[in-house]
Amino acid sequence: MAQIKNEAAYRAALKRVEQLEELVDDDTSPMDDNALELDMLIDMIEEYEDIYYPIGKPSLVDTIKLRLYELGITQNKLAEMLGLSAARVSEIMTGKCEPTLKVGRDLSMKLGISPSIVLGVN
């Protein structure tokens, strides 16, 4: 398959995708020339972005902060939920210490955080 080799080609591909999105919808046949071109360009763009604009895995602290925000929970409330002192939660949130296995399990279950993020594995 062809590749996007530089930033100018990447920008041109993005612009073309915008044009094609106006021509292709859910009712468009997958064999339509515009739909085929759109699929190819999207694959090429994704490949380029994986190389030049990779998205790293979220850290546990970042994930906890996001979940607290989403759930409208404060660090003090999290400390209560986990049965920890506010100071201990603060140490976890600043990266000064890592949660124990029990605390990690509770974070996973009570905040809905994937165990793989809590354990720092893929």
Jmol script that loads the backbone (N, CA, C; Angstrom):
load data "model"
ATOM      1  N   MET A   1       0.837  -1.174   0.000  1.00  0.00           N
ATOM      2  CA  MET A   1       0.000   0.000   0.000  1.00  0.00           C
ATOM      3  C   MET A   1       0.887   1.244   0.000  1.00  0.00           C
ATOM      4  N   ALA A   2       0.391   2.282  -0.587  1.00  0.00           N
ATOM      5  CA  ALA A   2       1.118   3.547  -0.614  1.00  0.00           C
ATOM      6  C   ALA A   2       1.222   4.111   0.799  1.00  0.00           C
ATOM      7  N   GLN A   3       2.199   4.973   0.991  1.00  0.00           N
ATOM      8  CA  GLN A   3       2.419   5.584   2.289  1.00  0.00           C
ATOM      9  C   GLN A   3       2.430   7.095   2.159  1.00  0.00           C
ATOM     10  N   ILE A   4       2.063   7.749   3.244  1.00  0.00           N
ATOM     11  CA  ILE A   4       2.242   9.189   3.345  1.00  0.00           C
ATOM     12  C   ILE A   4       3.660   9.388   3.837  1.00  0.00           C
ATOM     13  N   LYS A   5       4.437  10.158   3.079  1.00  0.00           N
ATOM     14  CA  LYS A   5       5.870  10.246   3.368  1.00  0.00           C
ATOM     15  C   LYS A   5       6.313  11.538   4.033  1.00  0.00           C
ATOM     16  N   ASN A   6       5.438  12.548   4.067  1.00  0.00           N
ATOM     17  CA  ASN A   6       5.843  13.804   4.697  1.00  0.00           C
ATOM     18  C   ASN A   6       4.620  14.566   5.185  1.00  0.00           C
ATOM     19  N   GLU A   7       4.886  15.627   5.912  1.00  0.00           N
ATOM     20  CA  GLU A   7       3.815  16.414   6.530  1.00  0.00           C
ATOM     21  C   GLU A   7       2.898  17.068   5.496  1.00  0.00           C
ATOM     22  N   ALA A   8       3.452  17.514   4.380  1.00  0.00           N
ATOM     23  CA  ALA A   8       2.626  18.140   3.339  1.00  0.00           C
ATOM     24  C   ALA A   8       1.629  17.129   2.765  1.00  0.00           C
ATOM     25  N   ALA A   9       2.099  15.914   2.516  1.00  0.00           N
ATOM     26  CA  ALA A   9       1.206  14.869   2.002  1.00  0.00           C
ATOM     27  C   ALA A   9       0.165  14.497   3.055  1.00  0.00           C
ATOM     28  N   TYR A  10       0.556  14.497   4.306  1.00  0.00           N
ATOM     29  CA  TYR A  10      -0.367  14.204   5.406  1.00  0.00           C
ATOM     30  C   TYR A  10      -1.484  15.256   5.447  1.00  0.00           C
ATOM     31  N   ARG A  11      -1.103  16.524   5.372  1.00  0.00           N
ATOM     32  CA  ARG A  11      -2.105  17.610   5.387  1.00  0.00           C
ATOM     33  C   ARG A  11      -3.034  17.514   4.179  1.00  0.00           C
ATOM     34  N   ALA A  12      -2.485  17.188   3.014  1.00  0.00           N
ATOM     35  CA  ALA A  12      -3.301  17.039   1.811  1.00  0.00           C
ATOM     36  C   ALA A  12      -4.281  15.875   1.965  1.00  0.00           C
ATOM     37  N   ALA A  13      -3.831  14.793   2.573  1.00  0.00           N
ATOM     38  CA  ALA A  13      -4.703  13.639   2.788  1.00  0.00           C
ATOM     39  C   ALA A  13      -5.836  13.988   3.748  1.00  0.00           C
ATOM     40  N   LEU A  14      -5.524  14.743   4.801  1.00  0.00           N
ATOM     41  CA  LEU A  14      -6.564  15.177   5.736  1.00  0.00           C
ATOM     42  C   LEU A  14      -7.605  16.041   5.037  1.00  0.00           C
ATOM     43  N   LYS A  15      -7.132  16.939   4.186  1.00  0.00           N
ATOM     44  CA  LYS A  15      -8.044  17.822   3.452  1.00  0.00           C
ATOM     45  C   LYS A  15      -8.938  17.006   2.517  1.00  0.00           C
ATOM     46  N   ARG A  16      -8.356  16.010   1.853  1.00  0.00           N
ATOM     47  CA  ARG A  16      -9.131  15.171   0.938  1.00  0.00           C
ATOM     48  C   ARG A  16     -10.166  14.345   1.705  1.00  0.00           C
ATOM     49  N   VAL A  17      -9.810  13.879   2.888  1.00  0.00           N
ATOM     50  CA  VAL A  17     -10.765  13.126   3.710  1.00  0.00           C
ATOM     51  C   VAL A  17     -11.968  14.009   4.052  1.00  0.00           C
ATOM     52  N   GLU A  18     -11.718  15.270   4.391  1.00  0.00           N
ATOM     53  CA  GLU A  18     -12.823  16.190   4.679  1.00  0.00           C
ATOM     54  C   GLU A  18     -13.748  16.321   3.476  1.00  0.00           C
ATOM     55  N   GLN A  19     -13.176  16.417   2.287  1.00  0.00           N
ATOM     56  CA  GLN A  19     -13.990  16.514   1.074  1.00  0.00           C
ATOM     57  C   GLN A  19     -14.798  15.235   0.854  1.00  0.00           C
ATOM     58  N   LEU A  20     -14.164  14.095   1.047  1.00  0.00           N
ATOM     59  CA  LEU A  20     -14.839  12.818   0.813  1.00  0.00           C
ATOM     60  C   LEU A  20     -15.933  12.551   1.841  1.00  0.00           C
ATOM     61  N   GLU A  21     -15.740  13.021   3.062  1.00  0.00           N
ATOM     62  CA  GLU A  21     -16.753  12.815   4.096  1.00  0.00           C
ATOM     63  C   GLU A  21     -18.068  13.493   3.736  1.00  0.00           C
ATOM     64  N   GLU A  22     -18.014  14.536   2.932  1.00  0.00           N
ATOM     65  CA  GLU A  22     -19.239  15.196   2.479  1.00  0.00           C
ATOM     66  C   GLU A  22     -19.947  14.378   1.401  1.00  0.00           C
ATOM     67  N   LEU A  23     -19.211  13.488   0.729  1.00  0.00           N
ATOM     68  CA  LEU A  23     -19.769  12.700  -0.372  1.00  0.00           C
ATOM     69  C   LEU A  23     -20.173  11.287   0.043  1.00  0.00           C
ATOM     70  N   VAL A  24     -19.644  10.819   1.159  1.00  0.00           N
ATOM     71  CA  VAL A  24     -19.873   9.441   1.600  1.00  0.00           C
ATOM     72  C   VAL A  24     -20.670   9.457   2.898  1.00  0.00           C
ATOM     73  N   ASP A  25     -21.731   8.646   2.950  1.00  0.00           N
ATOM     74  CA  ASP A  25     -22.492   8.504   4.187  1.00  0.00           C
ATOM     75  C   ASP A  25     -22.811   7.026   4.408  1.00  0.00           C
ATOM     76  N   ASP A  26     -23.642   6.738   5.384  1.00  0.00           N
ATOM     77  CA  ASP A  26     -23.953   5.344   5.730  1.00  0.00           C
ATOM     78  C   ASP A  26     -24.653   4.601   4.597  1.00  0.00           C
ATOM     79  N   ASP A  27     -25.306   5.338   3.719  1.00  0.00           N
ATOM     80  CA  ASP A  27     -26.026   4.702   2.619  1.00  0.00           C
ATOM     81  C   ASP A  27     -25.159   4.477   1.377  1.00  0.00           C
ATOM     82  N   THR A  28     -23.947   4.983   1.393  1.00  0.00           N
ATOM     83  CA  THR A  28     -23.041   4.835   0.256  1.00  0.00           C
ATOM     84  C   THR A  28     -22.534   3.400   0.188  1.00  0.00           C
ATOM     85  N   SER A  29     -22.543   2.853  -1.002  1.00  0.00           N
ATOM     86  CA  SER A  29     -22.027   1.490  -1.196  1.00  0.00           C
ATOM     87  C   SER A  29     -20.542   1.444  -0.845  1.00  0.00           C
ATOM     88  N   PRO A  30     -20.111   0.389  -0.166  1.00  0.00           N
ATOM     89  CA  PRO A  30     -18.683   0.281   0.143  1.00  0.00           C
ATOM     90  C   PRO A  30     -17.825   0.132  -1.114  1.00  0.00           C
ATOM     91  N   MET A  31     -18.436  -0.167  -2.240  1.00  0.00           N
ATOM     92  CA  MET A  31     -17.701  -0.312  -3.496  1.00  0.00           C
ATOM     93  C   MET A  31     -17.658   0.989  -4.292  1.00  0.00           C
ATOM     94  N   ASP A  32     -18.309   2.031  -3.777  1.00  0.00           N
ATOM     95  CA  ASP A  32     -18.286   3.350  -4.416  1.00  0.00           C
ATOM     96  C   ASP A  32     -16.853   3.871  -4.440  1.00  0.00           C
ATOM     97  N   ASP A  33     -16.458   4.506  -5.540  1.00  0.00           N
ATOM     98  CA  ASP A  33     -15.083   5.012  -5.676  1.00  0.00           C
ATOM     99  C   ASP A  33     -14.701   5.955  -4.534  1.00  0.00           C
ATOM    100  N   ASN A  34     -15.626   6.838  -4.153  1.00  0.00           N
ATOM    101  CA  ASN A  34     -15.329   7.780  -3.067  1.00  0.00           C
ATOM    102  C   ASN A  34     -15.168   7.053  -1.733  1.00  0.00           C
ATOM    103  N   ALA A  35     -15.998   6.047  -1.489  1.00  0.00           N
ATOM    104  CA  ALA A  35     -15.895   5.272  -0.246  1.00  0.00           C
ATOM    105  C   ALA A  35     -14.578   4.497  -0.205  1.00  0.00           C
ATOM    106  N   LEU A  36     -14.200   3.924  -1.320  1.00  0.00           N
ATOM    107  CA  LEU A  36     -12.931   3.196  -1.380  1.00  0.00           C
ATOM    108  C   LEU A  36     -11.749   4.131  -1.140  1.00  0.00           C
ATOM    109  N   GLU A  37     -11.772   5.288  -1.794  1.00  0.00           N
ATOM    110  CA  GLU A  37     -10.688   6.261  -1.602  1.00  0.00           C
ATOM    111  C   GLU A  37     -10.633   6.720  -0.148  1.00  0.00           C
ATOM    112  N   LEU A  38     -11.792   6.965   0.438  1.00  0.00           N
ATOM    113  CA  LEU A  38     -11.848   7.403   1.830  1.00  0.00           C
ATOM    114  C   LEU A  38     -11.235   6.346   2.752  1.00  0.00           C
ATOM    115  N   ASP A  39     -11.601   5.091   2.562  1.00  0.00           N
ATOM    116  CA  ASP A  39     -11.046   4.012   3.388  1.00  0.00           C
ATOM    117  C   ASP A  39      -9.528   3.922   3.247  1.00  0.00           C
ATOM    118  N   MET A  40      -9.034   4.025   2.020  1.00  0.00           N
ATOM    119  CA  MET A  40      -7.588   3.948   1.801  1.00  0.00           C
ATOM    120  C   MET A  40      -6.866   5.115   2.468  1.00  0.00           C
ATOM    121  N   LEU A  41      -7.416   6.319   2.302  1.00  0.00           N
ATOM    122  CA  LEU A  41      -6.775   7.487   2.903  1.00  0.00           C
ATOM    123  C   LEU A  41      -6.771   7.402   4.425  1.00  0.00           C
ATOM    124  N   ILE A  42      -7.869   6.937   4.993  1.00  0.00           N
ATOM    125  CA  ILE A  42      -7.932   6.815   6.452  1.00  0.00           C
ATOM    126  C   ILE A  42      -6.880   5.832   6.949  1.00  0.00           C
ATOM    127  N   ASP A  43      -6.729   4.711   6.260  1.00  0.00           N
ATOM    128  CA  ASP A  43      -5.690   3.742   6.641  1.00  0.00           C
ATOM    129  C   ASP A  43      -4.297   4.358   6.556  1.00  0.00           C
ATOM    130  N   MET A  44      -4.051   5.107   5.505  1.00  0.00           N
ATOM    131  CA  MET A  44      -2.739   5.733   5.326  1.00  0.00           C
ATOM    132  C   MET A  44      -2.486   6.798   6.398  1.00  0.00           C
ATOM    133  N   ILE A  45      -3.510   7.573   6.705  1.00  0.00           N
ATOM    134  CA  ILE A  45      -3.392   8.610   7.741  1.00  0.00           C
ATOM    135  C   ILE A  45      -3.120   7.967   9.096  1.00  0.00           C
ATOM    136  N   GLU A  46      -3.849   6.904   9.423  1.00  0.00           N
ATOM    137  CA  GLU A  46      -3.635   6.220  10.702  1.00  0.00           C
ATOM    138  C   GLU A  46      -2.213   5.685  10.815  1.00  0.00           C
ATOM    139  N   GLU A  47      -1.705   5.125   9.740  1.00  0.00           N
ATOM    140  CA  GLU A  47      -0.341   4.600   9.747  1.00  0.00           C
ATOM    141  C   GLU A  47       0.666   5.731   9.981  1.00  0.00           C
ATOM    142  N   TYR A  48       0.478   6.863   9.303  1.00  0.00           N
ATOM    143  CA  TYR A  48       1.363   8.015   9.465  1.00  0.00           C
ATOM    144  C   TYR A  48       1.297   8.542  10.901  1.00  0.00           C
ATOM    145  N   GLU A  49       0.068   8.653  11.437  1.00  0.00           N
ATOM    146  CA  GLU A  49      -0.102   9.172  12.794  1.00  0.00           C
ATOM    147  C   GLU A  49       0.494   8.231  13.839  1.00  0.00           C
ATOM    148  N   ASP A  50       0.416   6.938  13.611  1.00  0.00           N
ATOM    149  CA  ASP A  50       1.021   5.982  14.548  1.00  0.00           C
ATOM    150  C   ASP A  50       2.528   6.204  14.652  1.00  0.00           C
ATOM    151  N   ILE A  51       3.143   6.596  13.552  1.00  0.00           N
ATOM    152  CA  ILE A  51       4.590   6.816  13.528  1.00  0.00           C
ATOM    153  C   ILE A  51       4.960   8.202  14.058  1.00  0.00           C
ATOM    154  N   TYR A  52       4.275   9.244  13.555  1.00  0.00           N
ATOM    155  CA  TYR A  52       4.684  10.619  13.849  1.00  0.00           C
ATOM    156  C   TYR A  52       3.886  11.312  14.948  1.00  0.00           C
ATOM    157  N   TYR A  53       2.727  10.782  15.289  1.00  0.00           N
ATOM    158  CA  TYR A  53       1.902  11.364  16.346  1.00  0.00           C
ATOM    159  C   TYR A  53       1.384  10.268  17.279  1.00  0.00           C
ATOM    160  N   PRO A  54       2.290   9.479  17.841  1.00  0.00           N
ATOM    161  CA  PRO A  54       1.822   8.372  18.685  1.00  0.00           C
ATOM    162  C   PRO A  54       1.146   8.892  19.955  1.00  0.00           C
ATOM    163  N   ILE A  55       0.173   8.145  20.387  1.00  0.00           N
ATOM    164  CA  ILE A  55      -0.520   8.472  21.634  1.00  0.00           C
ATOM    165  C   ILE A  55      -0.061   7.469  22.676  1.00  0.00           C
ATOM    166  N   GLY A  56       0.580   7.966  23.702  1.00  0.00           N
ATOM    167  CA  GLY A  56       1.089   7.093  24.748  1.00  0.00           C
ATOM    168  C   GLY A  56      -0.027   6.541  25.624  1.00  0.00           C
ATOM    169  N   LYS A  57       0.303   5.532  26.353  1.00  0.00           N
ATOM    170  CA  LYS A  57      -0.652   4.947  27.281  1.00  0.00           C
ATOM    171  C   LYS A  57      -0.811   5.888  28.470  1.00  0.00           C
ATOM    172  N   PRO A  58      -2.034   5.998  28.992  1.00  0.00           N
ATOM    173  CA  PRO A  58      -2.240   6.900  30.130  1.00  0.00           C
ATOM    174  C   PRO A  58      -1.579   6.354  31.387  1.00  0.00           C
ATOM    175  N   SER A  59      -1.096   7.258  32.212  1.00  0.00           N
ATOM    176  CA  SER A  59      -0.537   6.834  33.502  1.00  0.00           C
ATOM    177  C   SER A  59      -1.689   6.568  34.462  1.00  0.00           C
ATOM    178  N   LEU A  60      -1.405   5.853  35.512  1.00  0.00           N
ATOM    179  CA  LEU A  60      -2.423   5.576  36.515  1.00  0.00           C
ATOM    180  C   LEU A  60      -2.928   6.879  37.133  1.00  0.00           C
ATOM    181  N   VAL A  61      -2.024   7.775  37.457  1.00  0.00           N
ATOM    182  CA  VAL A  61      -2.421   9.043  38.075  1.00  0.00           C
ATOM    183  C   VAL A  61      -3.323   9.842  37.141  1.00  0.00           C
ATOM    184  N   ASP A  62      -2.957   9.929  35.867  1.00  0.00           N
ATOM    185  CA  ASP A  62      -3.792  10.652  34.911  1.00  0.00           C
ATOM    186  C   ASP A  62      -5.168  10.008  34.792  1.00  0.00           C
ATOM    187  N   THR A  63      -5.211   8.691  34.813  1.00  0.00           N
ATOM    188  CA  THR A  63      -6.475   7.977  34.713  1.00  0.00           C
ATOM    189  C   THR A  63      -7.331   8.224  35.954  1.00  0.00           C
ATOM    190  N   ILE A  64      -6.707   8.201  37.125  1.00  0.00           N
ATOM    191  CA  ILE A  64      -7.447   8.474  38.355  1.00  0.00           C
ATOM    192  C   ILE A  64      -8.016   9.890  38.310  1.00  0.00           C
ATOM    193  N   LYS A  65      -7.206  10.856  37.915  1.00  0.00           N
ATOM    194  CA  LYS A  65      -7.676  12.245  37.840  1.00  0.00           C
ATOM    195  C   LYS A  65      -8.863  12.382  36.902  1.00  0.00           C
ATOM    196  N   LEU A  66      -8.787  11.711  35.756  1.00  0.00           N
ATOM    197  CA  LEU A  66      -9.888  11.761  34.800  1.00  0.00           C
ATOM    198  C   LEU A  66     -11.152  11.160  35.399  1.00  0.00           C
ATOM    199  N   ARG A  67     -11.025   9.992  36.028  1.00  0.00           N
ATOM    200  CA  ARG A  67     -12.198   9.335  36.621  1.00  0.00           C
ATOM    201  C   ARG A  67     -12.787  10.179  37.747  1.00  0.00           C
ATOM    202  N   LEU A  68     -11.928  10.793  38.564  1.00  0.00           N
ATOM    203  CA  LEU A  68     -12.439  11.664  39.622  1.00  0.00           C
ATOM    204  C   LEU A  68     -13.239  12.812  39.020  1.00  0.00           C
ATOM    205  N   TYR A  69     -12.716  13.404  37.966  1.00  0.00           N
ATOM    206  CA  TYR A  69     -13.408  14.496  37.286  1.00  0.00           C
ATOM    207  C   TYR A  69     -14.746  14.015  36.716  1.00  0.00           C
ATOM    208  N   GLU A  70     -14.707  12.870  36.016  1.00  0.00           N
ATOM    209  CA  GLU A  70     -15.924  12.339  35.398  1.00  0.00           C
ATOM    210  C   GLU A  70     -17.000  12.016  36.425  1.00  0.00           C
ATOM    211  N   LEU A  71     -16.579  11.515  37.569  1.00  0.00           N
ATOM    212  CA  LEU A  71     -17.528  11.116  38.607  1.00  0.00           C
ATOM    213  C   LEU A  71     -17.854  12.237  39.591  1.00  0.00           C
ATOM    214  N   GLY A  72     -17.156  13.359  39.469  1.00  0.00           N
ATOM    215  CA  GLY A  72     -17.382  14.482  40.377  1.00  0.00           C
ATOM    216  C   GLY A  72     -16.941  14.174  41.802  1.00  0.00           C
ATOM    217  N   ILE A  73     -15.850  13.442  41.921  1.00  0.00           N
ATOM    218  CA  ILE A  73     -15.340  13.018  43.231  1.00  0.00           C
ATOM    219  C   ILE A  73     -14.061  13.785  43.540  1.00  0.00           C
ATOM    220  N   THR A  74     -13.929  14.208  44.781  1.00  0.00           N
ATOM    221  CA  THR A  74     -12.700  14.884  45.223  1.00  0.00           C
ATOM    222  C   THR A  74     -11.703  13.850  45.722  1.00  0.00           C
ATOM    223  N   GLN A  75     -10.457  14.277  45.890  1.00  0.00           N
ATOM    224  CA  GLN A  75      -9.439  13.390  46.449  1.00  0.00           C
ATOM    225  C   GLN A  75      -9.823  12.964  47.862  1.00  0.00           C
ATOM    226  N   ASN A  76     -10.425  13.879  48.623  1.00  0.00           N
ATOM    227  CA  ASN A  76     -10.842  13.537  49.987  1.00  0.00           C
ATOM    228  C   ASN A  76     -11.915  12.453  49.968  1.00  0.00           C
ATOM    229  N   LYS A  77     -12.859  12.557  49.045  1.00  0.00           N
ATOM    230  CA  LYS A  77     -13.895  11.532  48.917  1.00  0.00           C
ATOM    231  C   LYS A  77     -13.260  10.204  48.482  1.00  0.00           C
ATOM    232  N   LEU A  78     -12.279  10.262  47.578  1.00  0.00           N
ATOM    233  CA  LEU A  78     -11.584   9.051  47.152  1.00  0.00           C
ATOM    234  C   LEU A  78     -10.891   8.405  48.348  1.00  0.00           C
ATOM    235  N   ALA A  79     -10.279   9.217  49.203  1.00  0.00           N
ATOM    236  CA  ALA A  79      -9.620   8.683  50.396  1.00  0.00           C
ATOM    237  C   ALA A  79     -10.626   7.928  51.265  1.00  0.00           C
ATOM    238  N   GLU A  80     -11.813   8.494  51.443  1.00  0.00           N
ATOM    239  CA  GLU A  80     -12.867   7.819  52.202  1.00  0.00           C
ATOM    240  C   GLU A  80     -13.268   6.507  51.542  1.00  0.00           C
ATOM    241  N   MET A  81     -13.448   6.535  50.221  1.00  0.00           N
ATOM    242  CA  MET A  81     -13.861   5.338  49.487  1.00  0.00           C
ATOM    243  C   MET A  81     -12.840   4.213  49.625  1.00  0.00           C
ATOM    244  N   LEU A  82     -11.564   4.580  49.660  1.00  0.00           N
ATOM    245  CA  LEU A  82     -10.495   3.589  49.714  1.00  0.00           C
ATOM    246  C   LEU A  82     -10.069   3.237  51.138  1.00  0.00           C
ATOM    247  N   GLY A  83     -10.592   3.977  52.110  1.00  0.00           N
ATOM    248  CA  GLY A  83     -10.202   3.740  53.496  1.00  0.00           C
ATOM    249  C   GLY A  83      -8.777   4.171  53.772  1.00  0.00           C
ATOM    250  N   LEU A  84      -8.333   5.222  53.087  1.00  0.00           N
ATOM    251  CA  LEU A  84      -6.978   5.745  53.237  1.00  0.00           C
ATOM    252  C   LEU A  84      -7.025   7.154  53.794  1.00  0.00           C
ATOM    253  N   SER A  85      -5.893   7.614  54.288  1.00  0.00           N
ATOM    254  CA  SER A  85      -5.808   9.013  54.704  1.00  0.00           C
ATOM    255  C   SER A  85      -5.713   9.901  53.467  1.00  0.00           C
ATOM    256  N   ALA A  86      -6.110  11.139  53.629  1.00  0.00           N
ATOM    257  CA  ALA A  86      -5.995  12.094  52.524  1.00  0.00           C
ATOM    258  C   ALA A  86      -4.534  12.270  52.120  1.00  0.00           C
ATOM    259  N   ALA A  87      -3.645  12.201  53.108  1.00  0.00           N
ATOM    260  CA  ALA A  87      -2.217  12.343  52.822  1.00  0.00           C
ATOM    261  C   ALA A  87      -1.714  11.194  51.947  1.00  0.00           C
ATOM    262  N   ARG A  88      -2.172   9.979  52.234  1.00  0.00           N
ATOM    263  CA  ARG A  88      -1.741   8.815  51.447  1.00  0.00           C
ATOM    264  C   ARG A  88      -2.240   8.934  50.011  1.00  0.00           C
ATOM    265  N   VAL A  89      -3.487   9.346  49.824  1.00  0.00           N
ATOM    266  CA  VAL A  89      -4.026   9.540  48.472  1.00  0.00           C
ATOM    267  C   VAL A  89      -3.243  10.632  47.757  1.00  0.00           C
ATOM    268  N   SER A  90      -2.893  11.685  48.477  1.00  0.00           N
ATOM    269  CA  SER A  90      -2.097  12.760  47.893  1.00  0.00           C
ATOM    270  C   SER A  90      -0.746  12.240  47.422  1.00  0.00           C
ATOM    271  N   GLU A  91      -0.118  11.360  48.197  1.00  0.00           N
ATOM    272  CA  GLU A  91       1.171  10.783  47.789  1.00  0.00           C
ATOM    273  C   GLU A  91       1.019   9.948  46.512  1.00  0.00           C
ATOM    274  N   ILE A  92      -0.079   9.213  46.415  1.00  0.00           N
ATOM    275  CA  ILE A  92      -0.331   8.421  45.206  1.00  0.00           C
ATOM    276  C   ILE A  92      -0.553   9.350  44.019  1.00  0.00           C
ATOM    277  N   MET A  93      -1.340  10.396  44.233  1.00  0.00           N
ATOM    278  CA  MET A  93      -1.705  11.308  43.147  1.00  0.00           C
ATOM    279  C   MET A  93      -0.534  12.154  42.662  1.00  0.00           C
ATOM    280  N   THR A  94       0.467  12.365  43.512  1.00  0.00           N
ATOM    281  CA  THR A  94       1.643  13.133  43.093  1.00  0.00           C
ATOM    282  C   THR A  94       2.766  12.230  42.602  1.00  0.00           C
ATOM    283  N   GLY A  95       2.536  10.928  42.656  1.00  0.00           N
ATOM    284  CA  GLY A  95       3.537   9.985  42.174  1.00  0.00           C
ATOM    285  C   GLY A  95       4.645   9.699  43.172  1.00  0.00           C
ATOM    286  N   LYS A  96       4.486  10.152  44.413  1.00  0.00           N
ATOM    287  CA  LYS A  96       5.504   9.908  45.431  1.00  0.00           C
ATOM    288  C   LYS A  96       5.513   8.455  45.884  1.00  0.00           C
ATOM    289  N   CYS A  97       4.378   7.780  45.728  1.00  0.00           N
ATOM    290  CA  CYS A  97       4.327   6.356  46.054  1.00  0.00           C
ATOM    291  C   CYS A  97       3.307   5.680  45.138  1.00  0.00           C
ATOM    292  N   GLU A  98       3.426   4.369  45.060  1.00  0.00           N
ATOM    293  CA  GLU A  98       2.493   3.598  44.253  1.00  0.00           C
ATOM    294  C   GLU A  98       1.495   2.926  45.176  1.00  0.00           C
ATOM    295  N   PRO A  99       0.288   2.693  44.667  1.00  0.00           N
ATOM    296  CA  PRO A  99      -0.703   2.027  45.516  1.00  0.00           C
ATOM    297  C   PRO A  99      -0.331   0.561  45.767  1.00  0.00           C
ATOM    298  N   THR A 100      -0.729   0.066  46.925  1.00  0.00           N
ATOM    299  CA  THR A 100      -0.550  -1.356  47.218  1.00  0.00           C
ATOM    300  C   THR A 100      -1.483  -2.151  46.302  1.00  0.00           C
ATOM    301  N   LEU A 101      -1.310  -3.456  46.284  1.00  0.00           N
ATOM    302  CA  LEU A 101      -2.172  -4.304  45.472  1.00  0.00           C
ATOM    303  C   LEU A 101      -3.627  -4.158  45.890  1.00  0.00           C
ATOM    304  N   LYS A 102      -3.883  -4.107  47.190  1.00  0.00           N
ATOM    305  CA  LYS A 102      -5.259  -3.954  47.670  1.00  0.00           C
ATOM    306  C   LYS A 102      -5.847  -2.616  47.213  1.00  0.00           C
ATOM    307  N   VAL A 103      -5.077  -1.553  47.363  1.00  0.00           N
ATOM    308  CA  VAL A 103      -5.553  -0.228  46.945  1.00  0.00           C
ATOM    309  C   VAL A 103      -5.758  -0.209  45.426  1.00  0.00           C
ATOM    310  N   GLY A 104      -4.845  -0.823  44.688  1.00  0.00           N
ATOM    311  CA  GLY A 104      -4.989  -0.905  43.236  1.00  0.00           C
ATOM    312  C   GLY A 104      -6.265  -1.637  42.847  1.00  0.00           C
ATOM    313  N   ARG A 105      -6.537  -2.734  43.534  1.00  0.00           N
ATOM    314  CA  ARG A 105      -7.766  -3.493  43.275  1.00  0.00           C
ATOM    315  C   ARG A 105      -8.988  -2.616  43.557  1.00  0.00           C
ATOM    316  N   ASP A 106      -8.963  -1.900  44.679  1.00  0.00           N
ATOM    317  CA  ASP A 106     -10.081  -1.015  45.026  1.00  0.00           C
ATOM    318  C   ASP A 106     -10.243   0.107  44.001  1.00  0.00           C
ATOM    319  N   LEU A 107      -9.120   0.670  43.545  1.00  0.00           N
ATOM    320  CA  LEU A 107      -9.189   1.711  42.512  1.00  0.00           C
ATOM    321  C   LEU A 107      -9.858   1.163  41.253  1.00  0.00           C
ATOM    322  N   SER A 108      -9.462  -0.026  40.867  1.00  0.00           N
ATOM    323  CA  SER A 108     -10.013  -0.649  39.675  1.00  0.00           C
ATOM    324  C   SER A 108     -11.513  -0.862  39.826  1.00  0.00           C
ATOM    325  N   MET A 109     -11.914  -1.422  40.942  1.00  0.00           N
ATOM    326  CA  MET A 109     -13.324  -1.762  41.139  1.00  0.00           C
ATOM    327  C   MET A 109     -14.191  -0.531  41.405  1.00  0.00           C
ATOM    328  N   LYS A 110     -13.737   0.365  42.239  1.00  0.00           N
ATOM    329  CA  LYS A 110     -14.574   1.492  42.653  1.00  0.00           C
ATOM    330  C   LYS A 110     -14.607   2.628  41.643  1.00  0.00           C
ATOM    331  N   LEU A 111     -13.518   2.776  40.866  1.00  0.00           N
ATOM    332  CA  LEU A 111     -13.486   3.848  39.865  1.00  0.00           C
ATOM    333  C   LEU A 111     -13.671   3.321  38.444  1.00  0.00           C
ATOM    334  N   GLY A 112     -13.704   2.012  38.292  1.00  0.00           N
ATOM    335  CA  GLY A 112     -13.877   1.440  36.954  1.00  0.00           C
ATOM    336  C   GLY A 112     -12.645   1.623  36.079  1.00  0.00           C
ATOM    337  N   ILE A 113     -11.480   1.514  36.685  1.00  0.00           N
ATOM    338  CA  ILE A 113     -10.224   1.654  35.948  1.00  0.00           C
ATOM    339  C   ILE A 113      -9.737   0.254  35.584  1.00  0.00           C
ATOM    340  N   SER A 114      -9.340   0.081  34.360  1.00  0.00           N
ATOM    341  CA  SER A 114      -8.862  -1.218  33.899  1.00  0.00           C
ATOM    342  C   SER A 114      -7.713  -1.714  34.772  1.00  0.00           C
ATOM    343  N   PRO A 115      -7.759  -2.984  35.165  1.00  0.00           N
ATOM    344  CA  PRO A 115      -6.650  -3.536  35.950  1.00  0.00           C
ATOM    345  C   PRO A 115      -5.295  -3.407  35.247  1.00  0.00           C
ATOM    346  N   SER A 116      -5.283  -3.454  33.923  1.00  0.00           N
ATOM    347  CA  SER A 116      -4.005  -3.328  33.214  1.00  0.00           C
ATOM    348  C   SER A 116      -3.389  -1.947  33.405  1.00  0.00           C
ATOM    349  N   ILE A 117      -4.213  -0.922  33.541  1.00  0.00           N
ATOM    350  CA  ILE A 117      -3.682   0.426  33.800  1.00  0.00           C
ATOM    351  C   ILE A 117      -3.170   0.495  35.234  1.00  0.00           C
ATOM    352  N   VAL A 118      -3.918  -0.085  36.158  1.00  0.00           N
ATOM    353  CA  VAL A 118      -3.496  -0.067  37.572  1.00  0.00           C
ATOM    354  C   VAL A 118      -2.160  -0.794  37.726  1.00  0.00           C
ATOM    355  N   LEU A 119      -2.004  -1.914  37.009  1.00  0.00           N
ATOM    356  CA  LEU A 119      -0.773  -2.695  37.127  1.00  0.00           C
ATOM    357  C   LEU A 119       0.341  -2.184  36.218  1.00  0.00           C
ATOM    358  N   GLY A 120       0.014  -1.262  35.319  1.00  0.00           N
ATOM    359  CA  GLY A 120       1.028  -0.709  34.413  1.00  0.00           C
ATOM    360  C   GLY A 120       1.469  -1.653  33.335  1.00  0.00           C
ATOM    361  N   VAL A 121       0.562  -2.523  32.888  1.00  0.00           N
ATOM    362  CA  VAL A 121       0.866  -3.454  31.811  1.00  0.00           C
ATOM    363  C   VAL A 121      -0.036  -3.155  30.619  1.00  0.00           C
ATOM    364  N   ASN A 122       0.345  -3.715  29.446  1.00  0.00           N
ATOM    365  CA  ASN A 122      -0.461  -3.498  28.250  1.00  0.00           C
ATOM    366  C   ASN A 122      -1.807  -4.053  28.498  1.00  0.00           C
TER     367      ASN A 122
END
end "model"
wireframe off; spacefill off
backbone 0.3
color backbone group
